[in-house]
Amino acid sequence: MNQQRVTTGRTDLILDPDPAHPVRRQHLFEADFYLFKQWTLDPNGAGLPYMGISPCFALVFSNAGQIKFDLADKAYELHTGYVVVEKGHNYDFRLYPSAGVFSILDFTDDFYEQLQDEYGLRHSFFFGNPNLLTLGLKTSPAIDYLHYQLGQHGAEMDRLERDQLVLDLVRQVVERMNQSLTEPLSTAYKRFHLTTIEQAKAYLNQEFHRDLSLLDLASHCCVSPFHLGRLFKACTGYAPHQYLLTVRLTHAERLLRDTGLPITDVSFAAGFNSIEHFATAFRQRYHASPSQYRKQGRYQ
């Protein structure tokens, strides 16, 4: 297919030349072992269902709305809080009429082989089963944070930083695969509450450095604090403060590993208003103090 390369102020996009195509497909950036792209479905459903081939190992994330599709003869409804893992053996996919935006990380065959060796996955319940080609998972705050950073800032990162971010994201997904599988939300929750959860999660990932209250979050989402607290926990499995804490710790871990910022500065940059609180929370999560973690990282 002929494609048109368009340079924008934010990133370099490859757009389908046919404006009537039912899916707006954008290649946001690529590296030696992955390609990050975003697909937007026509909200009017024109030209759908759209069929294609899934050729490689990939991770599929929801950015907004709901996406209904078949993948290797398995039906999915992808929405906020979920990621689909594809083995990618040239099987068919079919996109159905819906309004949504999703991003895809495609990986090379060499990376797929190295991933299985690195994490000992060849005999795992998913990678070791030839009859399982796809898997739907609930995301975690760390997965949401890393995916958000990749989508919002990946194009401006240098290659090393972005590659490491992608590896961190893959590692978090692999760890999540060892936990319980997804239970789909009810139709009522999908219809009435997904936009609220999308807004809340995006706000927490963007404003985690601020001293946020539940009222701040609820006001941003135009719902009551009581309703948001119950809804957020029901949809994500985390209370808002637990989600925010995990995002902050994930950000702090990256700063400790990838920068030389003093630990006090790392603490405040991650949104902690007390170095003692930061040190305690970090140790509980990573089983090492911030200074110990930084020293360990230098020699690994």
Residue pairs with C-beta under 8 A, 6 or more apart in sequence:
1 16
2 17
3 14
3 15
3 16
3 17
4 14
4 15
4 16
4 17
5 12
5 13
5 14
6 12
6 13
6 14
6 15
7 13
10 155
11 28
11 29
11 155
12 28
12 29
12 155
13 26
13 27
13 28
14 25
14 26
14 27
15 24
15 25
15 26
16 23
16 24
16 25
20 46
20 47
21 47
22 41
22 42
22 45
22 46
22 47
22 48
22 50
22 95
23 39
23 40
23 41
23 42
23 47
23 50
23 95
24 39
24 40
24 42
25 37
25 38
25 39
26 37
26 38
26 39
26 40
27 35
27 36
27 37
28 36
28 37
28 38
28 103
28 151
28 154
28 155
29 35
29 36
29 154
29 155
29 162
30 36
31 159
31 162
31 163
31 166
32 108
32 163
33 107
33 108
33 110
33 111
33 163
34 105
34 106
34 107
34 108
34 111
34 166
35 105
35 106
36 103
36 104
36 105
36 150
36 154
36 166
37 103
37 104
37 106
38 63
38 101
38 102
38 103
38 104
38 151
39 101
39 102
39 103
39 104
40 100
40 101
41 48
41 65
41 67
41 95
41 97
41 98
41 99
41 100
41 101
42 48
43 99
45 97
45 98
48 95
48 96
48 97
48 98
49 94
49 95
49 96
49 97
50 94
50 95
51 92
51 93
51 94
51 95
52 92
52 93
52 95
53 90
53 91
53 92
53 93
54 71
54 72
54 86
54 88
54 90
54 91
54 92
54 93
55 88
55 90
56 86
56 88
56 106
56 107
56 108
56 109
56 112
57 86
57 87
57 88
57 106
57 107
57 109
57 111
57 112
57 115
58 85
58 86
58 88
58 104
58 105
58 106
58 107
59 83
59 84
59 85
59 86
59 104
59 105
59 169
59 170
59 173
60 78
60 83
60 84
60 85
60 86
60 102
60 103
60 104
61 83
61 102
61 103
61 104
61 105
61 139
61 147
62 78
62 79
62 80
62 81
62 82
62 100
62 101
62 102
63 100
63 101
63 102
63 103
63 151
64 80
64 100
64 101
64 198
65 79
65 98
65 99
65 100
65 101
65 194
66 77
66 78
66 79
66 98
66 99
66 100
66 190
66 194
67 76
67 77
67 78
67 79
67 95
67 98
67 100
67 102
68 75
68 76
68 77
68 78
68 95
68 96
68 97
68 98
69 75
69 76
69 78
69 93
69 94
69 95
69 96
70 76
70 92
70 93
70 94
70 96
71 84
71 86
71 91
71 93
71 133
71 134
72 86
72 91
72 92
72 93
72 133
72 134
73 91
73 92
74 133
74 134
76 84
76 134
76 136
77 184
77 190
78 84
78 100
78 102
78 136
79 100
79 185
79 190
79 194
80 194
80 197
80 198
80 201
80 235
81 138
81 139
81 144
81 197
81 201
81 235
81 236
82 136
82 137
82 138
82 139
82 182
83 136
83 137
83 139
83 143
83 147
83 173
83 176
84 134
84 135
84 136
84 137
85 126
85 134
85 135
85 136
85 137
85 173
85 177
86 133
86 134
87 127
87 132
87 133
87 134
88 106
88 112
89 133
91 133
103 147
103 151
105 166
105 169
105 170
107 115
115 121
115 170
115 174
116 122
116 127
119 174
121 127
121 128
121 174
122 128
124 177
125 132
126 132
126 135
126 177
135 177
135 181
136 181
136 182
137 173
137 176
137 177
137 181
137 182
138 176
138 182
138 236
138 237
139 147
139 176
140 172
140 176
140 246
141 236
141 238
141 242
141 243
141 244
141 246
141 247
141 250
142 172
142 246
142 247
142 250
143 169
143 172
143 173
143 176
144 201
144 205
144 247
145 205
145 208
145 246
145 247
145 250
145 251
146 165
146 168
146 169
146 172
146 250
147 169
148 202
148 205
148 206
149 165
149 205
150 162
150 165
150 166
150 169
152 206
154 162
154 165
157 165
161 258
164 258
165 254
168 254
185 194
185 235
189 234
189 235
193 231
193 235
194 235
196 221
196 222
196 223
196 228
196 231
197 231
197 232
197 235
197 236
199 220
199 221
200 217
200 220
200 221
200 228
200 232
200 240
201 236
201 243
203 217
203 220
203 221
204 212
204 217
204 240
204 243
204 244
204 247
205 247
208 244
208 247
208 248
208 251
208 270
208 271
209 268
209 269
209 270
209 271
210 216
210 271
211 271
211 273
212 244
214 225
214 228
214 229
214 240
214 241
215 225
217 225
217 228
217 240
218 224
218 225
218 227
218 228
221 228
223 231
228 240
229 239
229 240
232 238
232 239
232 240
232 243
233 239
233 240
236 243
238 246
244 271
245 281
246 285
248 270
248 271
248 272
249 270
249 281
249 282
249 285
249 286
251 269
251 270
251 271
252 266
252 267
252 269
252 270
252 272
252 278
252 282
252 290
253 282
253 286
253 293
255 261
255 266
255 269
255 270
256 263
256 266
256 290
256 293
256 294
256 297
257 293
257 294
257 297
259 266
261 269
263 275
263 290
263 291
263 294
264 275
266 278
266 290
267 274
267 275
267 278
267 279
267 290
270 278
272 278
272 281
278 290
279 289
279 290
282 288
282 289
282 290
282 293
283 289
286 293
288 296
